[in-house]
Amino acid sequence: MIPLLLVVVIDLIGFGIIIPLLPFYAETFGASPQKVTMLMVVFSIAQFIAAPIWGGLSDKYGRRLIIWITLAGSMLAYVLLAYSHTLYGLFIARAFAGFMAGNISTAQAYLTDITTKENRAKVMGFFGAAFGIGFILGPALGGILAGADPKNPNVFMPPICAAILSFIALLLALFLLKDTRSLIKPNSNKRITSLVEALKAPNLSQLILLSFIVTVVFASMESTFSLWSERTYNWGPKQNGYIFAFSGVCGVIVQGFLISRLVKHFGESFLCRFGILLISLGMISVALSYMQFHAYLSMALIAFGLGFFMPTISTLLVNIVSEQRRGWVLGVSQSVSSLARIIGPATAGVFFELLGKNSPYIIGGVSLLLIFIMFKNLIKQAST
């Protein structure tokens, strides 16, 4: 488990490095807020297409091989990003990066191979903590490398640094990860082979629907926050890197230290619902922010909420399918997440440009609050 988590941390540091830079990188080419968010949409479109492919291939050929391939691809994508000299070049680099982003669901499947049902929530919490560490160090490092000036960021060093980290993660994966193919049982049942068919499975469809809605709202924040903070506080990549790093600290606190204890007392379904409530309040809080510490408070609410939601929804998903379909269901889950990351930024960009900088946060927060009130028993019913 530890070698895989180390690979994930290093890989996600590289991924996090790019987050505070991208909006300002696109704006150097004169991109509007809508085009900035579309830069994130193309990543998710490619990931949506690729995730179930990588999941299925990992079930057939083993998780380790797919992790190797996708890490090598991510390294190349960062190099392409560093040498992009047009807005179209940015779109191509991010689309290729999205196609190679299947290593996250494959890593999750790897963990489910080597864990039992009883300790899976705890292990998924560690995975989330590794994710959080990547999002602490990555954005902070990316912000430092890109600089504090929103008009003249350093657009070369952050992606090159990310490429180097992906190369290090690839070396660790080559030498440290063990093959888990012997732990993947051959599937003797009829496999659900499409997202449409997955949505016909009652319990699975409810969890997928909820994951989709939450991810749409979160993606709308993630894709517009740097634009929002630039217009509200004149923040550049450096300041945005720091606040994303702060949200990563919050995520590590929840998923690394709290989630395993709280699951024992409250259960996955309660914590999943509680996470939705916190994300809703955080989104609304962003729209009401007028001082810089308010932004940090809002991001803390969102990060804590996501920290409760992500590992519990993943655990609920893998626990209601057979062992042979763990890789597949996590691949489907990532596809749905990618679809949400297409819709969320695309709609948020339109709202941001036409209705004002606070509109994505008000709409998203109120929507989640309504979901929490109207469908509070959704997860409990789906998990029984």
C-alpha positions in Angstrom: 0.0 0.0 0.0 2.7 2.5 1.0 4.6 2.3 -2.4 1.4 3.0 -4.3 0.5 5.9 -2.0 4.0 7.3 -2.5 3.5 7.1 -6.3 0.1 8.8 -6.0 1.5 11.6 -3.9 4.3 12.4 -6.3 2.1 12.2 -9.3 -0.5 14.5 -7.8 2.0 17.0 -6.7 2.8 17.3 -10.4 -0.9 17.6 -11.2 -1.4 20.2 -8.5 1.4 22.4 -9.8 -0.6 23.2 -12.9 -3.8 24.2 -11.1 -3.0 27.8 -10.1 -1.3 28.4 -13.4 -3.8 27.3 -16.0 -6.3 30.2 -15.9 -3.5 32.8 -16.0 -1.7 30.9 -18.7 -4.8 31.0 -20.9 -5.3 34.7 -20.2 -1.9 35.4 -21.6 -3.4 34.5 -24.9 -6.4 36.7 -24.3 -8.8 33.9 -23.3 -12.2 34.9 -21.8 -13.5 33.3 -18.6 -15.6 31.0 -20.8 -12.6 29.9 -22.8 -10.6 29.4 -19.6 -13.2 27.0 -18.2 -13.4 25.2 -21.6 -9.6 24.5 -21.2 -10.6 22.4 -18.2 -13.5 20.9 -20.0 -11.4 19.4 -22.7 -9.3 17.6 -20.1 -12.5 16.1 -18.6 -13.9 15.1 -22.1 -10.7 13.1 -22.8 -10.8 11.6 -19.3 -14.4 10.7 -19.7 -13.6 8.7 -22.8 -10.4 7.1 -21.4 -11.4 6.2 -17.8 -13.5 3.1 -18.5 -11.0 1.9 -21.1 -8.2 2.1 -18.6 -10.4 0.5 -15.9 -11.3 -2.4 -18.2 -7.7 -2.9 -19.4 -6.5 -2.9 -15.8 -9.0 -5.7 -15.0 -7.6 -7.7 -17.9 -3.9 -6.9 -17.9 -3.3 -5.8 -14.3 -3.3 -2.4 -12.5 0.5 -2.0 -12.6 0.9 -1.9 -16.4 -1.8 0.7 -16.8 -0.3 2.9 -14.1 3.1 2.7 -15.9 1.5 3.7 -19.2 -0.6 6.6 -17.9 2.3 8.0 -15.8 4.5 8.1 -18.9 1.7 9.7 -20.9 1.2 12.4 -18.2 4.9 13.2 -18.3 4.7 13.8 -22.1 1.5 15.9 -21.6 3.3 18.3 -19.2 6.2 18.7 -21.7 3.6 19.6 -24.4 2.0 22.1 -22.0 5.4 23.8 -21.3 6.1 24.3 -25.0 2.6 25.5 -26.0 2.8 28.9 -27.7 -0.9 29.3 -28.6 -4.2 28.8 -26.9 -4.9 25.8 -29.3 -1.6 24.3 -28.1 -2.9 24.5 -24.5 -6.1 22.7 -25.5 -4.2 19.9 -27.2 -1.9 19.4 -24.2 -4.7 19.3 -21.7 -6.8 16.9 -23.9 -3.8 14.5 -24.0 -3.3 14.9 -20.2 -7.0 14.1 -19.7 -6.7 10.9 -21.7 -3.7 9.8 -19.6 -5.5 10.6 -16.3 -6.7 7.0 -15.9 -4.0 6.3 -13.2 -6.2 7.6 -10.4 -9.1 5.1 -10.8 -6.6 2.4 -11.5 -4.7 3.2 -8.3 -8.0 3.0 -6.4 -8.7 -0.4 -7.9 -5.2 -1.5 -6.9 -6.0 -0.6 -3.3 -9.3 -2.4 -3.4 -7.4 -5.5 -4.6 -5.2 -5.6 -1.5 -7.8 -4.6 1.1 -10.7 -6.2 2.7 -14.3 -4.9 2.9 -13.9 -4.0 6.6 -10.8 -1.8 6.2 -11.6 -0.4 2.8 -13.0 3.0 4.0 -9.9 3.5 6.1 -7.6 2.7 3.2 -9.6 5.0 0.9 -9.2 7.6 3.5 -5.4 7.2 3.3 -5.7 7.4 -0.5 -7.6 10.7 -0.1 -5.0 11.9 2.3 -2.3 11.1 -0.3 -4.5 13.1 -2.8 -4.6 15.9 -0.2 -0.8 16.0 0.3 -0.4 16.3 -3.5 -2.8 19.2 -3.4 -0.9 20.9 -0.6 2.5 20.8 -2.0 1.5 20.9 -5.7 -0.4 24.2 -5.8 2.0 25.9 -3.4 5.0 24.9 -5.5 3.2 25.8 -8.7 2.2 29.2 -7.4 5.8 30.0 -6.3 7.1 28.9 -9.7 4.5 30.9 -11.6 4.8 34.0 -9.5 2.4 36.5 -8.0 1.7 38.7 -11.0 -1.6 37.6 -12.6 -0.6 39.4 -15.9 2.9 37.9 -16.4 3.1 34.4 -14.9 6.0 32.1 -15.5 4.4 29.6 -17.8 7.4 27.3 -18.4 8.7 26.2 -15.1 5.6 24.8 -13.5 4.8 22.2 -16.3 8.5 21.2 -16.6 8.6 20.6 -12.9 5.4 18.6 -13.1 6.9 16.5 -15.9 10.0 15.7 -13.8 7.7 14.6 -10.9 5.7 12.3 -13.2 9.0 10.8 -14.3 10.0 10.2 -10.7 6.6 8.6 -10.0 7.1 6.4 -13.1 10.4 5.2 -11.8 9.0 4.3 -8.4 6.0 2.5 -10.0 8.4 0.5 -12.2 10.5 -0.7 -9.3 8.2 -0.7 -6.3 4.7 -1.8 -7.4 3.8 -5.5 -7.2 1.6 -7.2 -9.7 -1.9 -7.8 -8.4 -3.3 -9.8 -11.3 -3.5 -12.9 -9.1 -5.9 -11.0 -6.8 -8.3 -10.1 -9.6 -10.8 -12.9 -9.9 -12.1 -13.8 -13.4 -15.6 -12.6 -13.9 -18.0 -15.4 -14.3 -21.1 -13.1 -14.2 -22.4 -11.0 -17.0 -20.5 -7.7 -17.0 -22.3 -4.4 -17.2 -20.4 -2.9 -20.1 -21.8 0.6 -20.5 -22.7 3.6 -18.4 -26.3 3.4 -19.6 -26.6 -0.1 -18.3 -24.9 0.8 -15.0 -27.5 3.5 -14.5 -30.2 0.8 -14.7 -28.8 -0.9 -11.6 -31.0 0.7 -8.9 -28.5 1.0 -6.0 -25.6 1.9 -8.2 -27.5 4.5 -10.2 -28.4 6.4 -7.1 -24.8 6.6 -5.9 -23.6 7.6 -9.4 -26.3 10.3 -9.6 -25.2 11.8 -6.3 -21.6 11.7 -7.2 -22.3 13.4 -10.5 -24.2 16.3 -8.9 -21.6 17.0 -6.2 -18.8 16.9 -8.7 -20.6 19.3 -11.1 -20.8 21.8 -8.2 -17.3 21.3 -7.1 -15.9 21.5 -10.6 -17.7 24.8 -11.1 -15.8 26.2 -8.1 -12.5 24.6 -9.1 -12.6 26.0 -12.6 -13.6 29.6 -11.7 -12.0 30.3 -8.3 -8.7 31.7 -9.7 -10.7 34.0 -12.0 -13.0 35.0 -9.0 -10.0 35.7 -6.7 -8.3 37.7 -9.4 -11.3 40.0 -9.8 -12.1 40.1 -6.0 -8.6 40.4 -4.4 -6.3 40.8 -7.5 -4.7 37.5 -6.6 -2.2 35.8 -9.0 -1.0 32.2 -9.3 1.0 32.5 -6.1 -1.9 33.5 -3.9 -4.2 31.0 -5.5 -1.6 28.3 -5.1 -1.5 29.0 -1.3 -5.2 28.8 -0.9 -5.5 25.6 -2.9 -2.6 24.2 -0.7 -4.6 25.3 2.4 -7.6 23.3 1.1 -5.3 20.3 0.6 -4.3 20.6 4.3 -8.0 20.5 5.3 -8.5 17.4 3.1 -5.6 15.6 4.7 -6.9 16.3 8.2 -10.3 14.8 7.3 -9.1 11.8 5.2 -5.9 11.0 7.0 -7.0 11.5 10.6 -10.8 11.7 11.0 -12.5 9.6 8.4 -11.6 6.1 9.7 -12.7 7.0 13.3 -15.9 8.8 12.3 -17.0 6.0 9.9 -17.0 3.6 12.9 -19.3 5.8 14.8 -21.5 7.3 12.1 -21.2 5.1 9.0 -20.5 6.0 5.4 -24.0 7.2 4.5 -24.2 9.8 7.3 -20.7 11.2 6.5 -21.5 11.3 2.8 -24.6 13.4 3.4 -22.7 15.6 5.9 -20.0 16.3 3.3 -22.7 17.5 0.9 -24.0 20.0 3.4 -20.5 21.4 4.1 -19.8 21.8 0.4 -23.1 23.6 0.0 -22.3 26.0 2.8 -18.8 26.6 1.5 -20.0 27.5 -2.0 -22.5 30.0 -0.6 -19.8 31.4 1.7 -17.5 32.2 -1.3 -20.2 34.3 -2.8 -20.6 36.3 0.4 -16.9 36.7 1.0 -15.5 40.3 1.0 -12.3 39.9 3.1 -9.4 37.5 2.3 -9.8 35.3 5.4 -13.5 34.7 4.3 -12.2 33.1 1.2 -10.0 30.7 3.3 -13.0 29.9 5.6 -15.1 29.1 2.5 -12.4 26.9 1.0 -12.1 25.1 4.4 -15.8 24.2 4.4 -15.6 22.9 0.8 -12.4 20.9 1.5 -13.8 19.3 4.6 -17.0 18.5 2.9 -15.2 16.9 -0.1 -13.0 15.1 2.4 -16.0 13.4 3.9 -17.8 12.8 0.6 -15.1 11.3 -1.6 -13.9 8.3 0.4 -17.3 7.4 1.6 -18.9 7.5 -1.9 -16.1 5.4 -3.3 -16.5 2.8 -0.5 -20.2 2.6 -1.0 -19.7 2.1 -4.8 -17.2 -0.8 -4.5 -19.1 -2.5 -1.7 -22.2 -3.0 -3.8 -20.5 -4.7 -6.8 -18.7 -8.0 -7.1 -15.0 -8.2 -6.5 -14.4 -8.8 -10.2 -15.9 -5.5 -11.1 -14.0 -3.1 -8.8 -11.8 -1.7 -11.5 -14.8 -1.4 -13.8 -17.1 0.4 -11.3 -14.3 2.8 -10.3 -13.7 3.5 -14.0 -17.4 4.2 -14.5 -17.3 6.4 -11.4 -14.4 8.4 -12.9 -16.2 8.6 -16.2 -19.2 10.1 -14.5 -16.9 12.4 -12.5 -15.3 13.5 -15.8 -18.8 14.1 -17.4 -19.6 16.3 -14.4 -16.3 18.1 -14.9 -17.4 18.8 -18.4 -20.7 20.2 -17.5 -19.6 22.0 -14.3 -16.9 24.2 -15.8 -18.8 24.8 -19.1 -21.9 26.1 -17.3 -19.8 27.9 -14.6 -18.0 29.8 -17.4 -21.2 30.9 -18.9 -22.7 32.0 -15.5 -19.4 33.8 -14.6 -19.3 35.7 -17.8 -23.0 36.6 -18.2 -24.4 36.7 -14.6 -21.3 37.8 -12.6 -18.4 36.3 -10.7 -20.6 35.1 -7.7 -23.3 33.3 -9.7 -21.6 29.9 -10.0 -21.2 29.8 -6.2 -24.8 30.8 -5.4 -26.3 28.5 -8.0 -24.1 25.6 -6.9 -24.5 26.1 -3.2 -28.3 26.4 -3.4 -28.5 23.4 -5.7 -26.6 21.2 -3.2 -28.6 22.5 -0.3 -31.8 21.5 -2.1 -30.3 18.1 -2.9 -29.4 17.6 0.8 -33.0 18.5 1.9 -35.0 16.7 -0.8 -32.9 13.5 -1.0 -31.5 13.1 2.5 -32.3 9.4 2.5 -30.9 8.8 -1.0 -27.5 7.3 0.2 -29.0 5.4 3.1 -31.4 3.6 0.7 -28.7 3.0 -1.8 -26.3 1.5 0.7 -28.8 -1.0 2.2 
